[in-house]
Amino acid sequence: MLDRYFYTFHNPAGNHFVRGQARFPDVMTVDVPLRGLPAWAVGYAMETAIWHVVLKNGDLQVIEVAPDGAARTLAYESGWFNGAQPPLVGVSMIEGAYVLRSDDSVSPLTHPIPVNDFEVLYINREGDLVLGREEGLVARLPVMAGPDARLVMNRRGQVALYANAADQRYAHGIMGDDLEAATLLVLDVRESEIRLLARVDLPGEDVYEGIAPFWADIDGDGLEDLVATVSNGSLGARLRAYLWDGAGMRQEVDGPPIGTGHRWRHQLSAGPFAPDGEIEIAAMRTPHIGGALEFFRLSGGALIRTAALPGYTTHLIGSTNLDQTAAGDFNGDGRPEVLVMDPARQSVLAVQRTEAGAEEIWRLEADAEILSNFAPVELLEDRLALAVGTRDGRLRVWLPR
């Protein structure tokens, strides 16, 4: 695609892993006043860093922060969204930046994604998957997606989503409703047609407890695989990975279940977290009740837990915001950290894998409850900045010095 796009979960794949390096916690702190309570933030950078902040009333505030910390509001649009819909920001070398705004046919809890230079995929209010162009609808596939379902895309342009959402299997309600999906779909768009590549239907009471899987290469074969959270009322949540060969599922591997119903795992990211640089998956076990950050590695036919560190969270119960996390080399030591929150959701904490397990290596205070997703930005020269929106109406920005 000619334009670049920026998401609340940092990349089209849904893996909360960012490129670049910084020197956190040795950063400059900048507070920018907002004109309401923040819901979402998405940033990008050219000569300066720019964040598009969606307020809880649906207004849009665009903020620019210069390398020296000087900040200003570039634009303010009232009622840009119908409620606090997650934004998708596009950047064109010709037309500049824009926020993709959908019409009333699109579910207000999700957003379209571009699949090529002319077409987008989205979930409509009836739960159908729709392929559209500027001039109108091109194709539609009834999938019974949940209203908060997000579409995630790998480097090949293949799209994964959860479908067949209902409240008849396992009602936990941690994301604001009792709808949970029972089907995982992988598809692509060719010649203006939606083509199904793979389908997985869960048996019994199992559901996909989340709004989307994410793509990440966890077996090192160069192809992105799918990571999901599967739950039921007897055993609670477990991580599952579907190893993908580019055209279909070649293997299904599970991690251990929590062992009790109504206990959730929040899948976060995958990257070279292990001390030896091997790929591991980060997840937050029970983020609402004494959360513990866990790491899992693919070993044989299973996901084996390699480390855990208690005392953190990544989610507010009842919220559709599953993006209060990030991962990357924020301290510039050549190894990535996973960013999470303290239980009061007022601090950003960085956890790194060690030979002995995992440890917290730095923290930054937001000085108020964090409401928005984590919004990192890759600046010029591959440096990283980070922003969060807070309950007292600020965008707190941490910039490299």
Secondary structure, DSSP 8 states (H G I E B T S, - for coil): --SEEE-TTSSTT---EEEEE--TTSEEEEEEE-SS-EEEEEEEESSSEEEEEEETTS-EEEEEE-TTS-EEEEEEETT-SSSS----EEEETTTEEEE----TTB-TTS--EESSSS-EEEEBTTSEEEEEETTEEEEEEE----TT---EE-TTS-EEEEEEEESSS----TTSSS-EEEEEEEEEEETTEEEEEEEEE--TT-EE-SS--EEE--SSSSS-EEEEEEEETTTEEEEEEEEE-SSSEEEEEE----SSSS--EEEEEEES-STTS--EEEEEESTTSS-EEEEEEEETTEEEEEEEEES-B---TT-S-----EEEESSSSSS-EEEEE-TTS-EEEEEEEETTEEEEEEEEE-SS-B-S--EEEE-GGGBEEEEEEETTTEEEEEEE-
